[in-house]
Amino acid sequence: MISYIEQYTFNVVQEWIAYRRDELTLKEWLKNHKKVRLVARDRASAYASAINEILPECVQVADRFHLLQNLLDKLKEIFKNEIPSEIFIEYGKVLDKKPEKVWVEKKTDKKQLSQLNYDNTPPVNSDGIVTVFDSKRKKLDSEQYKEHAESRKKTKFNLSNIKKMG
């Protein structure tokens, strides 16, 4: 997009000249707009050379966005060289070097530990039968479930055949 100010009316006119950023398209546009005296543009070198060739008397300025972008790029470069990548602060003071790590082993609070109750016995109903919880939704008619059921039958062993260890 090109923005320019009409000489006598001072209206800002904006026109789309191309979706591409090429020198030829801009040159064609500039040949039809010889009255342009000031161009605010981005940092594209193709624009600069096209304007210099077709309108050598035209003043070129960086637009506000790119002017700030140039400033920020320069400031980042300065800060990157002048300010360390890590700054360590302890008790409100900046340290010259990285502080040493202090490893502190926490001791177990025996009173708190004694209050914990780990009961891993399975839940039973009122008849004393273990309640089995199954959080999976099963599609019993699916091929995958049928295959797994068959493989479980093949590997299932009978508890009554196992000798009891005394």
C-alpha positions as CSV (number, residue, x, y, z in Angstrom):
1,M,0.0,0.0,0.0
2,I,1.2,3.5,-0.8
3,S,0.1,6.5,1.2
4,Y,0.7,10.1,-0.1
5,I,-0.7,13.6,0.5
6,E,-2.3,15.5,-2.4
7,Q,-0.4,18.8,-2.8
8,Y,-3.1,21.4,-2.6
9,T,-5.9,19.6,-0.7
10,F,-3.6,17.9,1.8
11,N,-5.9,14.8,1.7
12,V,-4.1,11.5,2.5
13,V,-4.6,9.1,-0.3
14,Q,-3.9,5.4,0.1
15,E,-3.9,3.0,-2.8
16,W,-3.1,-0.7,-3.1
17,I,-0.4,-1.0,-5.8
18,A,0.3,-4.7,-5.4
19,Y,0.3,-7.7,-3.1
20,R,4.0,-8.2,-4.0
21,R,6.8,-6.1,-2.8
22,D,8.6,-5.6,-6.1
23,E,10.4,-2.7,-7.7
24,L,8.7,-2.9,-11.1
25,T,5.1,-2.6,-9.8
26,L,6.1,0.5,-7.8
27,K,8.0,2.0,-10.7
28,E,4.8,1.7,-12.9
29,W,2.7,3.3,-10.2
30,L,5.3,6.2,-9.6
31,K,5.4,7.0,-13.4
32,N,1.6,7.7,-13.2
33,H,2.0,9.8,-10.0
34,K,4.8,12.3,-10.8
35,K,3.5,14.9,-8.3
36,V,4.5,12.8,-5.3
37,R,7.0,14.7,-3.2
38,L,7.1,12.8,0.1
39,V,6.9,9.0,0.6
40,A,6.6,7.3,4.0
41,R,7.8,3.7,3.4
42,D,9.0,0.6,5.1
43,R,12.6,-0.7,5.0
44,A,12.3,-2.5,1.7
45,S,15.3,-1.6,-0.5
46,A,13.3,-2.3,-3.6
47,Y,11.0,0.6,-2.7
48,A,14.0,2.9,-2.0
49,S,15.7,2.2,-5.3
50,A,12.5,2.6,-7.3
51,I,11.6,5.9,-5.7
52,N,15.2,7.2,-6.3
53,E,15.1,6.2,-9.9
54,I,11.7,7.6,-10.9
55,L,11.3,10.5,-8.5
56,P,14.9,11.6,-7.5
57,E,13.6,14.8,-5.8
58,C,11.1,12.9,-3.6
59,V,11.8,12.8,0.1
60,Q,11.7,9.4,1.7
61,V,10.9,8.9,5.4
62,A,10.4,5.8,7.5
63,D,6.9,5.3,8.6
64,R,6.1,5.4,12.4
65,F,6.0,1.6,12.8
66,H,9.3,1.0,11.1
67,L,11.0,4.0,12.8
68,L,10.1,2.5,16.2
69,Q,11.1,-1.0,15.0
70,N,14.6,0.4,14.1
71,L,14.9,2.1,17.4
72,L,13.9,-1.1,19.3
73,D,16.3,-3.2,17.3
74,K,19.2,-0.8,18.2
75,L,18.2,-0.7,21.9
76,K,18.1,-4.5,22.0
77,E,21.5,-4.7,20.5
78,I,22.9,-2.2,23.1
79,F,21.2,-3.9,26.1
80,K,22.4,-7.3,24.9
81,N,26.0,-6.1,25.0
82,E,25.8,-4.0,28.2
83,I,23.4,-5.9,30.5
84,P,24.3,-9.4,31.7
85,S,21.9,-12.2,30.7
86,E,21.4,-13.2,34.4
87,I,21.1,-10.9,37.4
88,F,21.0,-12.4,40.9
89,I,19.4,-10.5,43.7
90,E,19.5,-11.5,47.4
91,Y,17.9,-9.6,50.2
92,G,17.3,-6.6,47.9
93,K,21.0,-6.4,46.8
94,V,22.4,-7.3,43.4
95,L,25.1,-10.0,43.6
96,D,28.3,-10.0,41.6
97,K,28.1,-13.8,41.1
98,K,25.7,-16.6,41.1
99,P,24.8,-17.6,44.7
100,E,25.7,-21.1,45.9
101,K,22.8,-23.6,46.1
102,V,22.0,-24.6,49.6
103,W,20.5,-28.1,49.9
104,V,18.3,-28.4,52.9
105,E,16.9,-31.8,53.7
106,K,13.4,-31.7,55.1
107,K,12.8,-33.9,58.1
108,T,9.7,-35.9,58.3
109,D,7.1,-34.6,60.8
110,K,6.4,-37.9,62.6
111,K,3.3,-36.5,64.2
112,Q,1.8,-35.6,60.9
113,L,3.0,-38.9,59.3
114,S,1.3,-40.9,62.1
115,Q,-2.1,-39.2,61.3
116,L,-2.0,-40.5,57.7
117,N,-4.0,-43.7,57.2
118,Y,-3.1,-45.7,54.1
119,D,-5.8,-48.4,53.8
120,N,-5.3,-50.2,50.6
121,T,-7.9,-52.9,51.3
122,P,-10.6,-53.1,48.6
123,P,-14.1,-51.8,49.4
124,V,-16.7,-54.4,50.3
125,N,-20.5,-54.2,50.2
126,S,-22.9,-55.0,53.1
127,D,-22.6,-58.7,52.3
128,G,-18.8,-58.7,52.6
129,I,-18.3,-59.1,48.8
130,V,-15.5,-57.0,47.3
131,T,-16.9,-54.2,45.1
132,V,-15.1,-54.0,41.8
133,F,-14.9,-50.5,40.2
134,D,-14.5,-50.3,36.5
135,S,-14.2,-46.7,35.2
136,K,-13.9,-47.8,31.5
137,R,-16.9,-47.8,29.3
138,K,-16.8,-51.0,27.3
139,K,-18.3,-51.7,24.0
140,L,-18.8,-55.4,24.5
141,D,-19.7,-56.0,20.9
142,S,-16.6,-54.4,19.5
143,E,-14.0,-56.5,17.7
144,Q,-11.2,-55.3,19.9
145,Y,-13.1,-56.3,23.1
146,K,-13.9,-59.7,21.7
147,E,-10.2,-60.3,20.8
148,H,-9.1,-59.3,24.3
149,A,-11.7,-61.5,25.9
150,E,-10.5,-64.5,23.9
151,S,-6.8,-63.8,24.8
152,R,-7.8,-63.6,28.4
153,K,-9.5,-67.0,28.2
154,K,-6.3,-68.5,26.8
155,T,-4.1,-67.1,29.5
156,K,-6.4,-67.5,32.5
157,F,-5.3,-70.0,35.0
158,N,-7.5,-71.8,37.5
159,L,-6.8,-70.9,41.1
160,S,-8.1,-74.2,42.4
161,N,-5.3,-76.0,40.5
162,I,-2.5,-74.0,42.3
163,K,-1.0,-75.8,45.3
164,K,-1.4,-73.8,48.5
165,M,1.8,-72.8,50.0
166,G,1.8,-73.6,53.7
